[in-house]
Amino acid sequence: MDEKPSALSRFAKRIEVDAEPGLTTAQLMLTNHDLKPVEPARRQWGPWNFVGFWIADSFNINTWMISSSMVVAGLSWWQSWLCVWIGYAIAGVFICLTGRIGATYHIGFPVVARSSFGIWGALWPIFNRAAMACIWYGVQSYIGGHCVYIMIRAIWTSWDRATIPNTFSAESGTTTADYVSFFLFWFCSLPAIWFPVHKVRHLFTVKAYFVPCAGIAFLIWAVVRAGGVGPIVRQPARAEGSELAWQFVKGVMSSIANFATLIVNDPDFSRFAGKPRDALWSQLFTIPIGFAVTSFIGIIVSSSSTVIYGGDPIWDPLVLLEKFIDDGGSGQRFGVFVIALAFALAQLGTNIAANSVSAGTDMTALFPRFINIRRGGYICAAVGLAMCPYNLLTSSNQFTTYLSAYSVFLSSIAGVIISDYYFVRRGYLEVKELYDARKSGPYYFHFGVHWRAYVAYVAGILINVVGFAGAIGRDVPIGATYIYNLNFFCGFIISSGSYWGLCKIWPIPAVSDRWMEVGDEIDDLRVAYDSQSGSQEHAGINSGGEMR
């Protein structure tokens, strides 16, 4: 007599996500529908979708303020704007390097990481990326909640944190009015997580039209009220000599660090490209142009605030909008409402692009049997709410410093992945083997972990550790501080160089002797093994060339 399954087994069976039949137990821990290479029917992202994606992503509050913070640090407005151009142009190159892997083989970051870190070794960088995405989701949602607060206050001026009874302590970093606004933004964001990634591109298209128009309207409004662009445009740099040079370098690096998470997870989006070229020029040019235009608007609007209100510039656009509410009648409040709505949409798009999709994809790789991208996105949102992000944003907290330093860890991951694909394997991946945990597989290495990748990863982190200690207030040698000022480059160069050297000394399997990308020959990858077909035939690949 067959034993009846337990209630727990039946429940586990009910919540399993769709998976290809015939998978082994190990493969069920490595794949599901969202992790497999994207089939042709879902490769719907063309070049203009990537253009819209990055234009939409560039118009957010963080981008608005980043060049403004450089002016505060002592640079002139044009020097800070030049930092933005240089920094985001470099970031665009890195984006294209990682994005090409996804666009060629139609696989996301968690699967790409398996080729360099190992089948099971990839779980650590994946977990790192997922955890940070959840934290950032909460932080960005709280900023979006500030937009909602302004929208409500533009309609009902009585909605004021100073007059509404507050049930939160002074040390919490929030008020009842702010928390309600944050919850409303969080709750209204949930439907956007439901849509699959290949369809969510429409959100970025709408955002790419609406948000820049609102940003330009804000620019014109502020300049007209100020009667000019303000004194900062004519103000020289306050920093001089070597201090000016290092502030310029730090400005460039802060722009790159702002992109560190997206550099790592760009394959999560580029895998939906119709062909690799669709994700190349559209990203390479749109990123620096879009982010530079947004930064320029932020500089001019902020400088105009000194003429309108006097005193120091108001670098936070949301604080400036709050002041606009108090200055005029219903017409001005309507204008504030529309601009705040645009900023809220901007935060929503950024949260989806940089956090919920990334966290969902990463969690899919951590628990593929039970989590898909949609479920992972909702888990990310739940964690973002539960973590109470306002506690992290209090003025006494060094959270911003720690988040900036996290680019050190991500630069090491990017260095290993890029070195593995471009310099060691020369574009060749045996895609089917990235979903198999057999010890004979080329990506299994030692117990599923690639020690060369981890040595290089740790080396890329260690080069910046002492400088990071200086960034949080410890006394460190000045040389370590200079190295940390170049943190992303140092981490990337050390990790990628170390990985390449270790693979030269101790060669690894499944590499090509010449440049050879075979991703375009993959039409419908089935990853289940059977006795009738080998991996190359089953993957739809006829690679040729010389491999070892």
N, C-alpha and C positions, 0 to 999 in steps of 0.2 A: 504494500500500500504506500502510495506517495505521501510524503509528509507535507502537511499544509503549510504554506509560507506564513511566517509571523507577521503581525501587524506592522512592525518596523520595516520588514522587507517589502511588504506591499506598498507602504508609504514611499519608500526610497524608489521603488519602481515607478510610482506615479509621477514623481517630481524629476525623473531623469529627462534630460534634453535629448533632442533627436540626434542619432548617431548612425553612421553607416553600418549595416549588418556585417557580421563576420569578423569584428575586431576582437583582438585578444584582450585579456584583462589589463595588461600594461598599456595597450593602445587606447583603451577607454579612459586612461588617465592622461592621455596626450592629445586627444582630438575630439572634436564635435563639429557640427555644421559651421559654426562661426570661426573655428580655427583652421579649417581646411582652406586650401587655395581657392580664391574667388573664381567661380565659374564664369564663362563669357557673358551669361545673361545678366549678371550683377556688376559687370565692369562698365558702369555708366558715368563715371567721372571723366569729362573731357577737359581740355585746357581752360575753357572759360569757367568751368566749375571750380577749378583751383584758383583762378583769378578772383572769383567772387568769395571763395573761402578765406583767402588771405586779406582781401580788402575788408571783409567783415571782421576778421579777427584783429586787424590792426586798430580798429576803432573801439578801444576799451579804455577804462579809466587808468589802468596801469601804464599803458603806452602813453596816454595823455600826460602823465606826471613824470615819466622817467627822465625826459630831457630837462624838465623844470628843476628836478633835483640836481642836475649837473650845474645849472645856473646858480643854485644855492651854494654849491660846493666851490664856486669861484670862477667858472667859465663864463664867457660872454655868450649871448644867445646864439651867434653864428657858430661858435666853437662847439657848443653843445649839440647843435643841429648837425654839424659835421661828424661828431661822434656817432650820432644816430645813423647817418648814412653809411659810415664805415662798418659799424657794429652789425647792423642788420644785413648789409651786403655779405659780410662774412658768414653770418647765420644762415643766409639764403644758400650759400655754397654747401654748408653742412647739411641743410635740409635736403638738398638735391642728392647728396651722396647717400644718405640713408633712405630717402624716398625712392631712389632708383631700384633698390633691392625689392621693395614691396611692389613697385610698378612692373618689374620684370617677372618676378615669380608669383606675384599676387598673394603674398603671405604677410602677416602682420608682425609687429615687433616681437611678441613672445615666441613665435616660431623661428624668426630670423636669429634670435639670441641662442637658439639651440645649436646652430652650426658652429658657434664660437665657444660658448660656455658649456656645451654638453647637454644631452637630453634632459637630465635632472639638474645639472648645474645651473641651467638657465632660470630655475625657479627663484633664486635669490635676487638677481636684478629685476625679475618680473615683480616679485613681492615689493621691492623697494619702490618701483615706479607706481604700483597700485596704491601703496600706503600714502605716498606723497600726493597722488591724485585725489584721494579722499580728503586729505587735509586741505588741499587747495580748493576743492569743491566747496567746503564749508566757508572758507575765507572769502572766496569770490561771491558766494551767495549772500554773505553778510554785507558786502559792498553793494551788491544788487539790491539788498533790502534798504539801503540808504536812498537809492533811487526811488523805490516805492514810497518811502517816507516823504520825499519831496513831492511826488505826484499827489499823494493824499493831502499834504499840506497846501498844495497849490489849489485844491478844490475847497478844502475846509481849513481855513487859517487857524482854527482852534486846535487842530491836530499838531500840538507842539509838545516836545519832550519836557519843556520847562513847566508846563501847566498840567499835563496829564499825570494822574497819580502813578508813582513809580513803585513797583514791588521788588525791584532788584537792588542789591546792595551797591554802594558807591565803588567797591573794589571789583565788581563783576565786569565792568567795561561796557555795560549796555543799560538801557532803560526799557520800560514797558512799551513805549511807543516804538522804539527802535527794534525791539524783539518781535513785536507784532508785524512790523513791516518786513523784517527778515523772514518770518515764517510765511507771510503771504508770497514773497518772491520765491521761496523754496517750494511751496506747494504748487504755485502756478508753473514752475519749471518742470514738474513731473511728466506732463504729457509729451514734452519734447524728447524725453528719454525713450519713449515707446517706439519711435520710428527706427527702422533699420538704417544702418550707416549709409547705404547706397541711395537712400531716399532723403536723408536729413540734409543733403546738399541744398534742398530748396529753402531751408531756413537761412542758410548763409547767403543765398541769392537775395532774399527779401532784405536781410540785414545789410547787404552790400549796397542796396539802393537807398534805404531809409536812413540808416545811421550816419553816413557821410553827409547827406543833405542837412540833417539836424546839426551836425558838428560845424558845417560851414555857416549855417544860420546863426549859431551861437557866436561864431567868430565875428560875423558882420554886426550883430547886435552889440557885442562888447566893444568893438572898435568905434561904432557910431556913438555909443554912450560916453566913451572916453574922449571923443573928439580927435582920435589918433591912436597909434599903436602903442603908445606908452613909453616911458623912459628907458626901459630895459633894452629896447632895440638899439638905443644910442649909448648904452652903458658899456664901458670896457670891462675886460676880465679883471677880477680882483686878485686872482692868483698870479704869481710871477715866477719866472725861472724854472727850476726843477719841479717846484710844486705844481706849476701850470702843466708841465709835461706829464707828471704822474696823474693829475686830475683828468687830463685828456685820455690817458690810457685807461684809467678806471671807468671813465664814461663809455668808452668803446666796449670794455669788458662787461659793464652792467647791461648793455644792450644785448650782448651775446648770452649772458646769463639768463636774461629774461626769456630766451628761446631754448634754454637747455633741455627742458622737458619735451618740447615739440621736436627737437632734433632727434631725440631717441625714438619717439613714437610716431614719426611721420609715416612709416610703412603701414600703420593702422588705417590711414586714409589713402595713401598712394596705391595700395593694392587694389583699389576699385577703379584705377585708371584703365582706359581702353587700351593704351599702349604706353611704353616707357616715356616717349617723347611728350605725352600729354602732361606729365608731372615734372618736366624739366624746365623749359623756358618760362612757363607760366608761373612757376614758383620762384625761379631765380631772379626775375625782374620785379614781380609784384611785391615781394616781401620788403625790399629796401624802399621802394617808392611808396607803398601804402603806409608803412610805419613812419617814414620821414614826413609825409604830409600830415599825418595825425599829430606827430610831435610838434610840427611847426604851428599848427592851430593851437595846441596847448600852450606854447611859448607866448604867442601873441595875445591870447585871451588872458593869460595870467598876468602879463605885463600891463595890459589895459586896466586891470583891477587896481593898480597903484594910482592911476589917474582918477578913477571913479570914486574910490574910497580912501585913498591916501595910505601911507604906511607901507609895510612890506607887501610884496605880491602874494596873492592868494593862489597857491599852487594846486589845491584840490578843486576841481570844477564843480563838485557837488556842494562844497561850502559856498562858492560864488553864486550858484543857483539859489541857495537858501537866502542869500542876501537880496537877490533880485525879487524874491517873493515879497519881501517887506517894503520894497521901494515903490511899487506901482499898484495899479488897479487890476480889474479882472482880465484885461487884455494881456498884461504882462504876466499874470499868473498862468494864463493859457499857454503862452510861449514857454514858460518854465516847465509846465506839464509835458508838452510835446518833447522838449529836449531831454527831460528826465526819463520819459518813456523810451526814447532812443537809447539812452545810456543803459537802461534796464535790459533792453533787447540786446545791446552789445555785451553786457555781462552774461546773459543767457547763452548767446552763441559761443563766447569764450569758454564758459563752463562746460558746454557740450563738447566742443572741439578738444580742449586741452585736458579735461578731467573725466567726465562721465564715460565717454567712448573709450578713453585710454584705460581707465580703471576697469570698465566692463570687459575689454579685451584681455587685460592682464588677469583678472579673476577667472575668466574663461579658461586660461591656461593653467591656473592654480587648481581649479576644480572643474575640469571639462565635462565630467559626467553629470553634473547637476547645475552648472551655471553657464549661461550664454551671455552675450553682450548686453542684452536688455536687462536680464536679472542682475548682472554685475553693475550696470548703471544705477539701478534702484538701490542696490546695497551701498554703492558709493554715496548716493544722496542721503540715505539713512545715517551713514557714518558722519557725513558732513553736518547733519542736523544735531546728532547726538554729541558731537565733540565740543559743542558750545564755542564756536569760533571767536566770539567776542572776548572770551577770556585770553585768547592769544594776541589780541590786538590792543591790549592796554598799553599805555605809554611806557610803563615800567618794564615791559617785556621785550626781550631781544629776538623776538620771533622772526622779524624781517631779516636780521643778520644771519640767523640759522638757515632760513629758506634760501637766501642768496648763496650761502656756502654749500647748499646741496648740489649746486651745479658742478662741484668738484667730483661728487660721486657719479653724476650722470655723464660728465666728460670722460671718465675712465671707461664707462660702459660703451659710450659711442666710439672711443678710440679702439677698443678691442673689436667691436663689430665691423667697423670700417676697414681696419687693417686685415681682418680675416677675409672679408669679401673681395677687396680690391687688390691687396698685395700678396696674400697667401693663396687663396683659392682662384684668383683671377676671374671672378664672376661665375664660377661653376658651383652649383648646388645640386645634390641628389635629393630632390624635394621629398620623395616618398620616405627616404630614410629619416627625415626630420620628425616623422610620426611613429617611429618604431623604436622599441627599447631593448631589442635583442643585443646581446653582448658583442655579436659579430658586426653590428652596424658601425659605419664610419664616424658617427657622431656620439657614440657611446663612451669612448675614451676609457677612463678608469672609474668604474662604478657609476657611470653616467655623468661624471664631472670632468671637465677639461682643466687640468691643473695649470697649463700654460696661460690660459685666459685669466685664471684667478691670480696668478703671480703678477701678470701685467696690470690687472685691475687694482690690486693692492698697491703696486708701485706708483700708479697714477694718483692714488689718494695720498700716499705718504709724502710725496713731494710738496703737498699743500698743507699738511697737518699743522706744522709749526706756525705758518702764516695765519691759519685759521684761529689758532690760539691768540695771536696778536689782535685779530679782528674783534674778539670778544673781551678784550681788555687786559690780556696778559702781556708781560714784558718779554719780547722776543727780539732776536737779532734783526737789524734793518734789512739784511739780505733776504730773510724769510718773508718779510713784509712785501718786498719788491716781487718775489716769486708769487706770492698770493695775489698780488695785484693782477697777475697774468694767469689766474687760477685755471680757467677753462683751457687755455692753450697748453699750459704746463701739464695738466692732467691728461689731456688728449695726446700730446706728443709722447710723453713718457709711456703711457699705456699702449698706444699703437706701436711705438718703436720696440718696446719690450716684447710684445706679442709676436711681431714679425721676426725678431732675433731668436726667440725661443723656438719658433716653428722652423727656422732655418737650421738650428742646431739639432733639434729633435723633430724631424718631419712628421707630418700628420697625414692621414689618408684622405681620399676624395678631393684632391687638388688637381688643377689643370696646369700643363706646361705652357699654355698660351691663353690669351683672353678668350673666354668662351661662356657666353650666357645662353642657356637653353630654355629659358622660361617661356618664350613665345610658343614653344611646341607643346605646352601643357594646355589641354583643352578641358578635360574633366578628370581630375585626379581622384582615383579611388585608393585609399590607403590600406585597406584590408588585404592581407596576404592570403594567397591560396596556392595550391599545388600546380595550377595550370599556367601561371605567368610569373615572370620575374619582375623585379622592381622597375627596370627601365621601360619594359613593355607596358606594365600596368600604369606607369606614370605618363604614358604617351610621349616618351622622350626617345629620340634617336640621336644621341649626343655626338658620337664620333670623337676624334681628337685623342690626345694622349693624356691619360690620367694615371695617377698612382695612389 
